[in-house]
Amino acid sequence: MNINIRRMTAKDKASVAEMMRVFYSSDAVSTNGSNEIFSNDIDNCINDNPYLEGFIIEVNCATVGYGMIAKSFSTEFGKPCIWIEDIYIKDEYRGHGYGSCFLNYIENKYKNSILRLEVEAENERALHVYKKCGFDTLPYMEMKKLT
C-alpha cells in the first residue's frame, strides 16, 4: 500500500466538493452543508488561512478521501487544539486503515496538541476507528450560536 497524505490544492477543488456533498448528505454528519459552504471551506483550505488546513488522502496516486482540520488553543488542556473537522474516506476504500493513517499523520504533525473531533453516536464504524486510535469520549455537551 502506497499511501500519501498531502496538502489540498486548487486542483483538488472539484473532487473535494463532490466528496463533501456525499459526506454531508450521509448519516455521519448532522447538517447537510451547501455548495456555498463547501466552496468556502475548500477555498480556506487552499489559501493562507492560518486556522484551516485541508488534506488529500491518496493510495497509489488515486484519491481515496480528504480531511480538514481547524486550529485553536484549548485553555482547558493548556495546549494547541487541533479539531478534526472532516475526515472522509470513499466507500470503496473503507476498512483498509486509511482513516487511521490520516489520524496518525495529524497526531505526528501536531505533537503536544489536543486532538478533538465530533462524531454522530450512530456512526459505529467511525467510533471504532477513533477509539482504536486512542480517542476518548468527553463527558459534556457542546453548544453553538451562529452570528
Backbone bond lengths (Angstrom), bond angles and torsions (degrees), N, CA, C in turn:
res aa  C-N    CA-C-N  psi(-1)  N-CA   C-N-CA  omega(-1)  CA-C   N-CA-C  phi
1 M - - - 1.455 - - 1.517 108.24 -
2 N 1.308 116.16 123.24 1.456 122.12 179.23 1.523 108.20 -108.82
3 I 1.352 116.59 87.40 1.464 121.59 -177.61 1.520 109.68 -93.72
4 N 1.327 115.08 138.09 1.456 121.80 178.51 1.520 108.17 -133.02
5 I 1.311 116.70 130.43 1.459 121.76 174.37 1.513 106.30 -116.73
6 R 1.324 115.34 123.51 1.462 120.10 -175.34 1.524 109.82 -136.66
7 R 1.332 115.25 163.43 1.469 120.56 176.31 1.524 110.10 -64.93
8 M 1.301 115.48 143.65 1.448 123.19 176.23 1.529 108.83 -68.93
9 T 1.334 116.77 142.44 1.464 121.70 177.38 1.530 109.43 -126.06
10 A 1.317 116.03 172.95 1.462 121.21 179.12 1.530 111.41 -59.60
11 K 1.319 117.77 -30.01 1.468 121.36 178.98 1.523 112.26 -65.62
12 D 1.326 117.46 -19.57 1.466 122.14 -177.80 1.527 113.24 -89.33
13 K 1.323 117.51 -5.12 1.469 120.99 -169.75 1.532 113.27 -54.85
14 A 1.317 118.66 -50.17 1.470 120.80 -177.46 1.528 111.09 -64.51
15 S 1.313 116.63 -43.02 1.464 121.07 -179.51 1.529 111.50 -63.92
16 V 1.327 116.23 -43.96 1.466 120.20 179.98 1.528 110.48 -67.90
17 A 1.321 117.42 -41.15 1.468 120.27 178.81 1.531 110.28 -58.96
18 E 1.311 117.75 -41.52 1.465 120.82 178.74 1.536 110.63 -65.68
19 M 1.327 117.28 -43.31 1.474 119.53 177.76 1.529 110.60 -63.33
20 M 1.328 117.00 -38.11 1.463 120.42 178.65 1.533 110.90 -64.34
21 R 1.326 116.88 -40.42 1.478 120.12 178.23 1.531 110.12 -59.83
22 V 1.312 116.80 -43.29 1.467 120.92 179.03 1.528 110.15 -66.57
23 F 1.331 116.28 -48.36 1.466 121.67 -178.07 1.525 111.30 -60.17
24 Y 1.321 116.65 -49.41 1.463 120.17 -174.95 1.529 113.58 -74.90
25 S 1.309 118.39 -12.40 1.465 120.10 174.74 1.530 111.31 -96.09
26 S 1.331 116.91 1.35 1.468 121.25 -179.62 1.532 110.78 -91.22
27 D 1.319 114.95 171.54 1.461 120.97 176.87 1.532 112.70 -71.58
28 A 1.324 117.63 -8.16 1.466 121.20 -178.00 1.522 112.25 -74.41
29 V 1.334 117.28 -15.20 1.458 121.85 -176.26 1.530 108.39 -129.27
30 S 1.335 116.21 137.25 1.467 119.48 -176.51 1.529 113.50 -83.56
31 T 1.329 118.36 -11.77 1.463 121.20 176.81 1.522 109.24 -118.57
32 N 1.322 116.16 156.70 1.461 120.06 -177.68 1.515 114.16 -91.61
33 G 1.332 117.82 -14.45 1.453 119.48 -176.98 1.518 110.70 65.07
34 S 1.318 116.04 -167.32 1.464 122.02 177.36 1.517 107.78 -160.22
35 N 1.320 115.50 163.42 1.474 118.75 178.14 1.524 110.90 -59.58
36 E 1.335 117.15 -35.57 1.464 120.78 178.71 1.533 110.73 -64.62
37 I 1.323 116.63 -44.37 1.473 120.27 178.41 1.518 110.05 -64.70
38 F 1.336 117.40 -45.95 1.468 120.28 -179.29 1.529 110.39 -58.84
39 S 1.310 116.95 -45.67 1.467 121.05 -179.65 1.526 110.69 -62.37
40 N 1.326 116.33 -44.24 1.462 120.69 178.81 1.532 110.91 -62.18
41 D 1.327 116.92 -44.14 1.469 120.69 178.88 1.525 111.08 -60.30
42 I 1.316 115.83 -47.98 1.469 119.57 -178.42 1.525 110.51 -64.39
43 D 1.344 117.18 -44.33 1.469 120.09 178.12 1.524 111.29 -56.98
44 N 1.331 116.77 -40.66 1.464 119.74 -179.99 1.523 112.32 -72.68
45 C 1.314 117.61 -25.03 1.469 120.58 175.04 1.520 111.64 -71.34
46 I 1.324 116.58 -33.59 1.469 119.21 -173.27 1.522 112.93 -99.11
47 N 1.333 117.64 -7.54 1.460 117.84 175.77 1.529 109.23 -95.86
48 D 1.290 117.80 -160.69 1.464 121.14 -175.73 1.519 113.62 -91.97
49 N 1.320 118.78 23.87 1.460 121.73 179.08 1.533 109.07 -60.54
50 P 1.344 118.19 120.44 1.466 119.86 -177.23 1.533 113.57 -76.20
51 Y 1.322 117.46 -7.74 1.467 120.87 -174.71 1.518 114.52 -102.09
52 L 1.324 118.33 -16.17 1.459 121.22 -174.49 1.520 110.34 -131.94
53 E 1.328 115.57 134.53 1.463 121.97 175.97 1.515 109.06 -130.10
54 G 1.312 116.45 141.48 1.457 121.63 176.48 1.515 110.48 -118.29
55 F 1.321 115.31 146.10 1.455 121.98 -176.63 1.523 110.30 -132.74
56 I 1.300 115.55 147.76 1.458 123.30 174.14 1.522 107.03 -110.20
57 I 1.325 115.05 134.12 1.464 121.74 177.71 1.522 106.43 -105.31
58 E 1.320 115.90 119.54 1.460 121.69 -177.21 1.524 110.42 -122.08
59 V 1.319 115.04 146.23 1.458 121.79 172.67 1.523 106.62 -131.53
60 N 1.321 115.30 122.42 1.473 121.08 -177.29 1.528 110.90 49.88
61 C 1.325 116.27 45.29 1.468 125.67 177.42 1.529 114.58 70.03
62 A 1.331 118.75 4.17 1.466 121.72 176.81 1.526 108.85 -99.87
63 T 1.324 117.73 135.46 1.459 122.19 177.45 1.517 108.70 -73.41
64 V 1.340 116.26 120.17 1.462 121.07 179.57 1.525 111.85 -107.72
65 G 1.332 116.97 -13.07 1.454 119.61 179.79 1.513 111.56 177.45
66 Y 1.336 113.94 -174.32 1.455 120.02 178.19 1.521 108.45 -146.77
67 G 1.321 115.37 164.89 1.457 121.76 174.15 1.514 109.14 -144.97
68 M 1.328 115.35 151.21 1.467 121.55 174.87 1.517 108.11 -133.05
69 I 1.327 115.27 138.62 1.459 120.46 176.66 1.528 109.48 -126.19
70 A 1.312 115.33 148.24 1.465 121.89 174.52 1.520 107.50 -118.52
71 K 1.330 115.87 142.62 1.466 121.12 -175.94 1.520 110.82 -110.12
72 S 1.329 114.97 137.76 1.466 121.51 174.79 1.523 107.61 -152.70
73 F 1.319 116.81 -165.19 1.457 121.82 176.77 1.515 107.64 -129.05
74 S 1.322 116.98 135.92 1.458 121.78 179.51 1.529 109.78 -103.07
75 T 1.317 116.18 110.47 1.473 118.69 175.03 1.520 109.95 -70.93
76 E 1.320 117.14 -25.07 1.465 121.30 177.70 1.523 111.30 -63.09
77 F 1.337 116.72 -37.66 1.456 121.49 -177.75 1.530 112.64 -108.59
78 G 1.338 117.18 -7.35 1.458 121.36 176.05 1.514 114.87 67.78
79 K 1.330 116.69 34.88 1.465 119.65 -179.75 1.520 110.04 -159.22
80 P 1.324 116.97 168.35 1.462 119.24 177.00 1.529 110.32 -56.99
81 C 1.321 114.18 146.78 1.466 121.17 179.53 1.525 108.50 -117.84
82 I 1.306 115.47 126.44 1.459 121.92 176.67 1.525 107.02 -110.35
83 W 1.336 115.44 111.47 1.457 121.35 177.49 1.522 107.96 -89.29
84 I 1.307 116.97 120.95 1.453 121.02 173.66 1.522 105.32 -84.43
85 E 1.330 114.75 96.55 1.453 121.95 -173.83 1.524 111.68 -73.89
86 D 1.317 116.31 -49.82 1.461 121.72 179.86 1.515 108.45 -132.01
87 I 1.299 114.91 137.44 1.460 121.28 166.21 1.523 105.29 -141.61
88 Y 1.324 115.43 116.73 1.455 120.96 -175.67 1.522 109.20 -133.69
89 I 1.328 114.50 129.19 1.460 122.09 174.30 1.536 106.57 -119.86
90 K 1.311 117.07 130.19 1.466 120.84 178.99 1.527 110.18 -57.59
91 D 1.327 116.01 146.20 1.466 122.33 -176.33 1.521 113.48 -47.16
92 E 1.313 116.35 -48.73 1.464 120.08 -173.68 1.529 113.53 -69.18
93 Y 1.338 117.15 -10.13 1.462 120.80 -179.75 1.532 112.95 -110.10
94 R 1.313 117.45 0.98 1.471 120.56 -179.12 1.523 110.77 -71.62
95 G 1.329 114.39 151.51 1.459 120.10 177.74 1.511 114.34 85.73
96 H 1.340 117.18 8.18 1.467 120.98 -179.68 1.530 112.83 -108.89
97 G 1.333 117.11 3.91 1.453 120.49 177.52 1.516 115.25 90.20
98 Y 1.343 118.61 7.74 1.457 120.46 -177.74 1.525 112.04 -69.23
99 G 1.326 117.42 -36.22 1.467 120.49 176.00 1.513 111.09 -63.30
100 S 1.324 116.52 -43.47 1.473 120.99 177.19 1.523 111.06 -62.99
101 C 1.331 117.01 -38.91 1.470 120.45 177.52 1.518 110.55 -61.22
102 F 1.340 116.46 -41.59 1.464 119.76 178.79 1.530 110.28 -63.75
103 L 1.316 117.28 -45.60 1.471 120.45 179.51 1.528 110.93 -61.13
104 N 1.327 117.75 -41.87 1.468 121.16 177.51 1.528 111.01 -64.47
105 Y 1.317 116.94 -38.71 1.463 121.75 177.68 1.526 110.32 -59.57
106 I 1.336 116.54 -48.16 1.465 120.90 -179.94 1.524 110.47 -64.30
107 E 1.324 116.82 -42.04 1.472 120.14 178.94 1.527 110.96 -60.05
108 N 1.311 117.52 -41.88 1.470 121.06 179.40 1.520 112.27 -72.52
109 K 1.317 116.73 -34.99 1.465 121.04 -179.66 1.526 111.16 -69.96
110 Y 1.323 116.85 -34.92 1.464 122.01 -176.16 1.528 110.96 -119.81
111 K 1.317 114.86 63.64 1.475 120.23 177.59 1.531 110.23 -64.64
112 N 1.308 115.48 154.48 1.466 122.89 -179.10 1.527 112.30 58.18
113 S 1.323 115.52 38.47 1.460 123.22 175.93 1.523 108.12 -126.99
114 I 1.311 115.56 162.39 1.460 120.02 170.42 1.525 106.52 -96.21
115 L 1.313 116.71 129.86 1.460 121.40 176.18 1.517 107.75 -99.71
116 R 1.332 116.06 131.18 1.458 120.57 179.82 1.517 109.11 -131.78
117 L 1.311 114.94 153.05 1.452 121.10 175.68 1.514 109.04 -157.03
118 E 1.311 115.05 164.19 1.456 122.21 174.31 1.514 107.72 -113.86
119 V 1.329 115.64 147.66 1.456 120.56 178.29 1.525 108.10 -146.90
120 E 1.315 115.85 140.96 1.462 120.25 174.89 1.524 107.93 -70.90
121 A 1.331 117.27 135.00 1.462 122.40 -176.70 1.530 111.95 -57.70
122 E 1.325 117.04 -29.15 1.466 121.30 -178.50 1.523 112.92 -79.40
123 N 1.314 117.63 -11.00 1.461 121.72 -176.46 1.530 109.31 -84.38
124 E 1.322 115.02 72.62 1.468 121.81 -173.44 1.521 112.83 -61.16
125 R 1.303 117.21 -37.47 1.466 120.29 -179.60 1.531 110.73 -62.32
126 A 1.342 116.00 -46.62 1.465 119.99 178.65 1.526 110.62 -66.09
127 L 1.325 117.31 -42.26 1.470 120.22 178.10 1.521 111.16 -56.18
128 H 1.315 116.36 -42.38 1.468 120.92 179.07 1.535 110.51 -61.06
129 V 1.329 116.45 -45.91 1.472 120.51 -179.94 1.528 110.09 -61.87
130 Y 1.331 116.76 -47.43 1.465 120.43 -176.70 1.521 111.19 -63.50
131 K 1.329 117.29 -42.99 1.470 120.26 178.49 1.521 110.66 -64.90
132 K 1.326 116.47 -40.59 1.463 121.12 177.92 1.533 111.21 -61.18
133 C 1.341 115.76 -32.02 1.469 120.83 179.69 1.530 112.47 -87.49
134 G 1.340 117.84 5.91 1.461 120.79 173.06 1.513 116.25 97.95
135 F 1.323 118.64 6.34 1.465 120.71 178.64 1.527 110.00 -77.80
136 D 1.334 115.85 142.29 1.460 122.92 176.61 1.522 108.87 -116.66
137 T 1.324 115.55 155.26 1.459 121.33 177.48 1.524 109.84 -79.35
138 L 1.317 116.55 133.85 1.461 121.30 174.67 1.531 108.90 -86.58
139 P 1.334 117.50 143.69 1.472 120.27 -172.31 1.523 114.99 -90.81
140 Y 1.326 118.14 33.24 1.452 117.98 179.46 1.521 111.28 -144.17
141 M 1.312 113.28 164.10 1.456 121.48 -178.64 1.517 109.85 -89.29
142 E 1.298 115.86 145.66 1.462 120.74 174.59 1.526 107.76 -103.01
143 M 1.315 116.04 143.39 1.456 120.90 -179.87 1.524 108.57 -122.83
144 K 1.341 116.11 163.64 1.458 119.92 -179.61 1.518 109.40 -146.07
145 K 1.322 115.05 158.48 1.449 123.65 170.78 1.513 107.12 -146.77
146 L 1.302 117.05 121.74 1.460 120.77 177.36 1.514 108.81 -87.52
147 T 1.319 116.76 134.09 1.472 120.53 178.65 1.513 110.43 -116.25
